[in-house]
């Protein structure tokens, strides 16, 4: 493997730009979710679809939740940088919801 991955990153960026162009959206999030599969595993769209069909829906959702959890810290930093007041308000709301959930769990009698 080369000492850097600039060519691979450039390929991913090119794919994202193409995805945004053909979809008409500002975001290429669907491509970001599958880009490694599209580039590294599939030689054609047909092969990609066949590979995706082999994955169970439950496994797919579990992996998506795991990925979303892993990206949560990065997203929080981005939100804090872009809109600190809104990000802080959102964190306080999440904290209050967790406290309420814990209070309900402690107050509920064991089955």
BADO-728184 format. One line per field, with one value per atom (N, C-alpha, C, O): residue in one letter; x, y, z. Coordinates in nm, 2 decimals, always signed. Example, Ala and Ser with C-alpha at 12.3 -4.5 7.8 and 13.67 -1.06 7.14 Angstrom:
BEGIN
fitor	c(A; A; A; A; S; S; S; S)
xx	c(+1.32; +1.23; +1.32; +1.42; +1.28; +1.37; +1.29; +1.34)
yy	c(-0.57; -0.45; -0.33; -0.33; -0.22; -0.11; +0.00; +0.11)
zz	c(+0.78; +0.78; +0.78; +0.85; +0.71; +0.71; +0.79; +0.80)
// end
This chain:
BEGIN
fitor	c(X; X; X; X; X; X; X; X; X; X; X; X; X; X; X; X; X; X; X; X; X; X; X; X; X; X; X; X; X; X; X; X; X; X; X; X; X; X; X; X; X; X; X; X; X; X; X; X; X; X; X; X; X; X; X; X; X; X; X; X; X; X; X; X; X; X; X; X; X; X; X; X; X; X; X; X; X; X; X; X; X; X; X; X; X; X; X; X; X; X; X; X; X; X; X; X; X; X; X; X; X; X; X; X; X; X; X; X; X; X; X; X; X; X; X; X; X; X; X; X; X; X; X; X; X; X; X; X; X; X; X; X; X; X; X; X; X; X; X; X; X; X; X; X; X; X; X; X; X; X; X; X; X; X; X; X; X; X; X; X; X; X; X; X; X; X; X; X; X; X; X; X; X; X; X; X; X; X; X; X; X; X; X; X; X; X; X; X; X; X; X; X; X; X; X; X; X; X; X; X; X; X; X; X; X; X; X; X; X; X; X; X; X; X; X; X; X; X; X; X; X; X; X; X; X; X; X; X; X; X; X; X; X; X; X; X; X; X; X; X; X; X; X; X; X; X; X; X; X; X; X; X; X; X; X; X; X; X; X; X; X; X; X; X; X; X; X; X; X; X; X; X; X; X; X; X; X; X; X; X; X; X; X; X; X; X; X; X; X; X; X; X; X; X; X; X; X; X; X; X; X; X; X; X; X; X; X; X; X; X; X; X; X; X; X; X; X; X; X; X; X; X; X; X; X; X; X; X; X; X; X; X; X; X; X; X; X; X; X; X; X; X; X; X; X; X; X; X; X; X; X; X; X; X; X; X; X; X; X; X; X; X; X; X; X; X; X; X; X; X; X; X; X; X; X; X; X; X; X; X; X; X; X; X; X; X; X; X; X; X; X; X; X; X; X; X; X; X; X; X; X; X; X; X; X; X; X; X; X; X; X; X; X; X; X; X; X; X; X; X; X; X; X; X; X; X; X; X; X; X; X; X; X; X; X; X; X; X; X; X; X; X; X; X)
xx	c(+0.08; +0.00; +0.09; +0.19; +0.05; +0.13; +0.13; +0.04; +0.23; +0.24; +0.12; +0.10; +0.05; -0.07; -0.18; -0.16; -0.30; -0.41; -0.48; -0.60; -0.40; -0.45; -0.53; -0.63; -0.48; -0.55; -0.68; -0.78; -0.69; -0.81; -0.91; -1.03; -0.86; -0.95; -1.00; -1.12; -0.92; -0.96; -1.07; -1.16; -1.05; -1.15; -1.29; -1.39; -1.28; -1.41; -1.47; -1.59; -1.39; -1.44; -1.51; -1.61; -1.44; -1.50; -1.63; -1.73; -1.64; -1.77; -1.88; -1.99; -1.84; -1.94; -1.99; -2.11; -1.89; -1.94; -2.03; -2.13; -2.00; -2.09; -2.22; -2.33; -2.22; -2.35; -2.44; -2.56; -2.37; -2.45; -2.50; -2.61; -2.42; -2.46; -2.58; -2.68; -2.58; -2.69; -2.81; -2.92; -2.80; -2.91; -2.97; -3.09; -2.90; -2.95; -2.95; -3.00; -2.89; -2.88; -2.75; -2.65; -2.75; -2.63; -2.54; -2.42; -2.61; -2.54; -2.52; -2.61; -2.41; -2.39; -2.39; -2.32; -2.47; -2.47; -2.50; -2.43; -2.59; -2.61; -2.49; -2.46; -2.41; -2.29; -2.18; -2.11; -2.18; -2.08; -2.11; -2.01; -2.23; -2.27; -2.22; -2.18; -2.21; -2.18; -2.05; -2.02; -1.98; -1.87; -1.76; -1.71; -1.73; -1.62; -1.67; -1.59; -1.80; -1.85; -1.85; -1.82; -1.89; -1.90; -1.76; -1.75; -1.66; -1.53; -1.45; -1.39; -1.45; -1.36; -1.41; -1.33; -1.54; -1.60; -1.66; -1.66; -1.72; -1.81; -1.73; -1.67; -1.74; -1.69; -1.79; -1.76; -1.92; -2.03; -2.15; -2.15; -2.25; -2.37; -2.44; -2.50; -2.45; -2.52; -2.45; -2.52; -2.32; -2.25; -2.27; -2.28; -2.27; -2.30; -2.43; -2.45; -2.54; -2.67; -2.68; -2.75; -2.61; -2.61; -2.55; -2.60; -2.44; -2.37; -2.46; -2.46; -2.53; -2.61; -2.73; -2.78; -2.78; -2.90; -2.86; -2.95; -2.73; -2.69; -2.69; -2.69; -2.69; -2.69; -2.83; -2.92; -2.85; -2.98; -3.01; -2.92; -3.14; -3.18; -3.15; -3.11; -3.16; -3.13; -2.98; -2.94; -2.89; -2.75; -2.72; -2.63; -2.78; -2.76; -2.79; -2.72; -2.91; -2.95; -2.86; -2.83; -2.81; -2.72; -2.59; -2.54; -2.54; -2.41; -2.43; -2.35; -2.55; -2.58; -2.58; -2.53; -2.65; -2.65; -2.51; -2.48; -2.43; -2.29; -2.21; -2.14; -2.23; -2.16; -2.21; -2.13; -2.34; -2.40; -2.35; -2.31; -2.34; -2.28; -2.13; -2.09; -2.06; -1.92; -1.90; -1.80; -1.99; -1.98; -2.04; -2.03; -2.11; -2.18; -2.08; -2.12; -1.96; -1.87; -1.82; -1.82; -1.79; -1.75; -1.87; -1.84; -1.99; -2.10; -2.13; -2.16; -2.11; -2.13; -2.02; -2.06; -1.90; -1.80; -1.83; -1.81; -1.88; -1.92; -2.03; -2.03; -2.13; -2.25; -2.20; -2.25; -2.11; -2.06; -1.99; -2.00; -1.91; -1.84; -1.94; -1.92; -2.04; -2.13; -2.23; -2.26; -2.29; -2.40; -2.40; -2.47; -2.31; -2.29; -2.41; -2.43; -2.49; -2.61; -2.71; -2.76; -2.74; -2.83; -2.77; -2.84; -2.64; -2.58; -2.58; -2.61; -2.56; -2.56; -2.71; -2.73; -2.80; -2.94; -2.98; -3.05; -2.93; -2.96; -2.90; -2.96; -2.78; -2.71; -2.78; -2.79; -2.83; -2.90; -3.03; -3.07; -3.10; -3.23; -3.20; -3.28; -3.09; -3.06; -3.03; -3.07; -2.96; -2.92; -3.05; -3.06; -3.14; -3.27; -3.35; -3.41; -3.35; -3.42; -3.36; -3.43; -3.23; -3.16; -3.19; -3.21; -3.19; -3.22; -3.36; -3.38; -3.45; -3.59; -3.61; -3.68; -3.54; -3.54; -3.49; -3.54; -3.37; -3.32; -3.41; -3.42; -3.47; -3.56; -3.68; -3.72; -3.73; -3.84; -3.79; -3.87; -3.67; -3.62; -3.60; -3.62; -3.56; -3.53; -3.67; -3.68; -3.76; -3.89; -3.98; -4.07; -3.96; -4.04; -4.00; -3.88; -4.10; -4.07; -4.02; -4.06; -3.93; -3.88; -3.99; -4.07; -3.98; -4.09; -4.08; -4.17)
yy	c(-0.12; +0.00; +0.12; +0.13; +0.22; +0.35; +0.42; +0.39; +0.51; +0.57; +0.67; +0.70; +0.71; +0.79; +0.74; +0.65; +0.78; +0.74; +0.85; +0.85; +0.94; +1.06; +1.02; +1.07; +0.92; +0.88; +0.81; +0.83; +0.73; +0.67; +0.77; +0.77; +0.87; +0.98; +1.06; +1.10; +1.09; +1.16; +1.08; +1.14; +0.95; +0.87; +0.88; +0.89; +0.87; +0.88; +1.02; +1.03; +1.12; +1.26; +1.27; +1.33; +1.21; +1.21; +1.14; +1.19; +1.03; +0.95; +1.03; +1.03; +1.10; +1.19; +1.30; +1.33; +1.37; +1.47; +1.42; +1.49; +1.31; +1.24; +1.21; +1.23; +1.16; +1.12; +1.25; +1.25; +1.36; +1.48; +1.53; +1.58; +1.52; +1.57; +1.50; +1.56; +1.36; +1.28; +1.29; +1.27; +1.31; +1.31; +1.45; +1.46; +1.55; +1.69; +1.73; +1.84; +1.66; +1.69; +1.76; +1.74; +1.83; +1.89; +1.79; +1.80; +1.68; +1.58; +1.45; +1.42; +1.39; +1.25; +1.15; +1.05; +1.16; +1.07; +0.93; +0.84; +0.90; +0.76; +0.69; +0.58; +0.77; +0.72; +0.70; +0.60; +0.79; +0.78; +0.65; +0.59; +0.61; +0.49; +0.36; +0.27; +0.37; +0.25; +0.26; +0.17; +0.37; +0.39; +0.29; +0.25; +0.23; +0.13; +0.01; -0.05; -0.03; -0.14; -0.12; -0.21; +0.00; +0.03; +0.03; -0.02; +0.07; +0.08; -0.04; -0.09; -0.10; -0.21; -0.35; -0.44; -0.37; -0.50; -0.52; -0.64; -0.43; -0.45; -0.40; -0.29; -0.48; -0.45; -0.38; -0.32; -0.40; -0.34; -0.32; -0.36; -0.24; -0.22; -0.34; -0.36; -0.43; -0.56; -0.64; -0.70; -0.64; -0.72; -0.65; -0.72; -0.52; -0.45; -0.48; -0.51; -0.48; -0.51; -0.66; -0.68; -0.75; -0.89; -0.90; -0.97; -0.83; -0.83; -0.77; -0.82; -0.66; -0.59; -0.68; -0.68; -0.75; -0.84; -0.96; -1.01; -0.99; -1.10; -1.06; -1.15; -0.93; -0.88; -0.87; -0.82; -0.93; -0.92; -0.78; -0.70; -0.75; -0.61; -0.58; -0.47; -0.68; -0.66; -0.63; -0.54; -0.70; -0.68; -0.54; -0.47; -0.50; -0.37; -0.26; -0.16; -0.27; -0.17; -0.16; -0.05; -0.28; -0.28; -0.21; -0.14; -0.24; -0.17; -0.02; +0.06; +0.02; +0.16; +0.23; +0.34; +0.17; +0.23; +0.24; +0.34; +0.14; +0.14; +0.25; +0.32; +0.27; +0.38; +0.52; +0.61; +0.53; +0.66; +0.69; +0.80; +0.59; +0.61; +0.65; +0.74; +0.59; +0.63; +0.77; +0.84; +0.82; +0.95; +1.06; +1.18; +1.02; +1.11; +1.22; +1.33; +1.18; +1.27; +1.38; +1.50; +1.33; +1.42; +1.52; +1.64; +1.47; +1.55; +1.66; +1.77; +1.62; +1.71; +1.82; +1.94; +1.79; +1.89; +1.99; +2.11; +1.93; +2.02; +2.11; +2.23; +2.06; +2.14; +2.25; +2.36; +2.21; +2.31; +2.42; +2.54; +2.39; +2.49; +2.58; +2.70; +2.52; +2.59; +2.67; +2.79; +2.61; +2.68; +2.64; +2.55; +2.70; +2.66; +2.67; +2.58; +2.77; +2.78; +2.67; +2.60; +2.64; +2.53; +2.39; +2.31; +2.37; +2.25; +2.23; +2.12; +2.33; +2.32; +2.29; +2.21; +2.36; +2.34; +2.19; +2.13; +2.14; +2.00; +1.90; +1.80; +1.93; +1.84; +1.85; +1.74; +1.96; +1.98; +1.90; +1.83; +1.90; +1.83; +1.68; +1.60; +1.63; +1.49; +1.45; +1.34; +1.53; +1.50; +1.49; +1.40; +1.58; +1.58; +1.45; +1.39; +1.42; +1.30; +1.17; +1.08; +1.16; +1.05; +1.04; +0.94; +1.16; +1.16; +1.12; +1.04; +1.16; +1.12; +0.97; +0.90; +0.92; +0.77; +0.69; +0.59; +0.74; +0.67; +0.68; +0.58; +0.79; +0.81; +0.71; +0.65; +0.70; +0.60; +0.46; +0.38; +0.43; +0.29; +0.26; +0.15; +0.36; +0.34; +0.33; +0.25; +0.41; +0.41; +0.29; +0.25; +0.23; +0.12; -0.01; -0.04; -0.08; -0.20; -0.31; -0.32; -0.39; -0.50; -0.60; -0.63; -0.67; -0.76; -0.89; -0.98)
zz	c(+0.00; +0.00; +0.00; +0.07; -0.08; -0.08; +0.05; +0.14; +0.08; +0.21; +0.24; +0.35; +0.13; +0.16; +0.07; -0.02; +0.10; +0.02; -0.06; -0.07; -0.11; -0.18; -0.31; -0.34; -0.38; -0.50; -0.47; -0.54; -0.36; -0.32; -0.27; -0.31; -0.19; -0.15; -0.27; -0.27; -0.36; -0.48; -0.56; -0.61; -0.57; -0.63; -0.56; -0.62; -0.42; -0.35; -0.37; -0.38; -0.37; -0.39; -0.53; -0.55; -0.63; -0.76; -0.77; -0.83; -0.70; -0.69; -0.62; -0.66; -0.51; -0.44; -0.53; -0.53; -0.60; -0.69; -0.80; -0.83; -0.85; -0.95; -0.89; -0.96; -0.77; -0.71; -0.68; -0.71; -0.64; -0.62; -0.75; -0.76; -0.86; -0.99; -1.04; -1.09; -1.03; -1.09; -1.00; -1.05; -0.87; -0.78; -0.77; -0.73; -0.80; -0.78; -0.64; -0.61; -0.55; -0.41; -0.37; -0.44; -0.26; -0.21; -0.14; -0.13; -0.08; -0.01; -0.08; -0.16; -0.06; -0.12; -0.01; -0.03; +0.09; +0.20; +0.16; +0.21; +0.07; +0.03; -0.03; -0.01; -0.10; -0.16; -0.05; -0.05; +0.05; +0.16; +0.24; +0.28; +0.25; +0.32; +0.25; +0.31; +0.12; +0.04; -0.04; -0.12; -0.03; -0.13; -0.13; -0.24; -0.02; -0.02; -0.09; -0.17; -0.08; -0.15; -0.30; -0.38; -0.34; -0.48; -0.54; -0.66; -0.48; -0.54; -0.52; -0.62; -0.40; -0.38; -0.40; -0.43; -0.40; -0.41; -0.55; -0.60; -0.60; -0.72; -0.85; -0.85; -0.95; -1.08; -1.17; -1.27; -1.13; -1.21; -1.12; -1.00; -1.17; -1.09; -1.06; -0.95; -1.16; -1.14; -1.02; -0.94; -1.03; -0.92; -0.78; -0.68; -0.78; -0.66; -0.60; -0.48; -0.69; -0.64; -0.59; -0.49; -0.66; -0.61; -0.47; -0.39; -0.45; -0.32; -0.21; -0.10; -0.25; -0.15; -0.11; +0.00; -0.21; -0.18; -0.09; -0.03; -0.08; +0.01; +0.16; +0.24; +0.18; +0.32; +0.37; +0.31; +0.49; +0.55; +0.60; +0.63; +0.60; +0.63; +0.78; +0.81; +0.87; +1.01; +1.03; +1.10; +0.95; +0.96; +0.90; +0.96; +0.80; +0.74; +0.84; +0.85; +0.90; +1.00; +1.12; +1.17; +1.16; +1.27; +1.24; +1.32; +1.12; +1.08; +1.06; +1.09; +1.00; +0.99; +1.12; +1.14; +1.22; +1.36; +1.42; +1.48; +1.39; +1.44; +1.38; +1.45; +1.25; +1.18; +1.23; +1.24; +1.24; +1.29; +1.43; +1.46; +1.52; +1.65; +1.64; +1.72; +1.55; +1.54; +1.49; +1.52; +1.40; +1.35; +1.44; +1.41; +1.55; +1.63; +1.69; +1.70; +1.74; +1.80; +1.69; +1.72; +1.57; +1.47; +1.43; +1.41; +1.43; +1.40; +1.51; +1.48; +1.63; +1.74; +1.74; +1.76; +1.70; +1.69; +1.57; +1.59; +1.46; +1.35; +1.39; +1.36; +1.46; +1.50; +1.60; +1.59; +1.69; +1.79; +1.72; +1.76; +1.61; +1.54; +1.46; +1.45; +1.39; +1.31; +1.38; +1.35; +1.48; +1.56; +1.70; +1.75; +1.78; +1.92; +2.01; +2.09; +1.99; +2.08; +2.05; +2.15; +1.93; +1.89; +1.94; +1.98; +1.92; +1.95; +2.11; +2.15; +2.18; +2.33; +2.37; +2.46; +2.31; +2.35; +2.32; +2.40; +2.21; +2.17; +2.27; +2.31; +2.31; +2.41; +2.54; +2.61; +2.58; +2.71; +2.70; +2.80; +2.59; +2.57; +2.57; +2.63; +2.51; +2.51; +2.65; +2.70; +2.73; +2.87; +2.95; +3.03; +2.93; +3.01; +2.98; +3.06; +2.85; +2.81; +2.87; +2.91; +2.87; +2.94; +3.09; +3.14; +3.15; +3.30; +3.32; +3.42; +3.24; +3.26; +3.24; +3.31; +3.14; +3.11; +3.22; +3.26; +3.28; +3.39; +3.52; +3.59; +3.54; +3.65; +3.64; +3.73; +3.51; +3.49; +3.52; +3.58; +3.47; +3.49; +3.64; +3.68; +3.72; +3.86; +3.93; +4.03; +3.89; +3.96; +3.93; +4.01; +3.81; +3.77; +3.85; +3.87; +3.91; +3.99; +3.90; +3.78; +3.95; +3.86; +3.84; +3.92; +3.72; +3.68; +3.76; +3.74)
// end
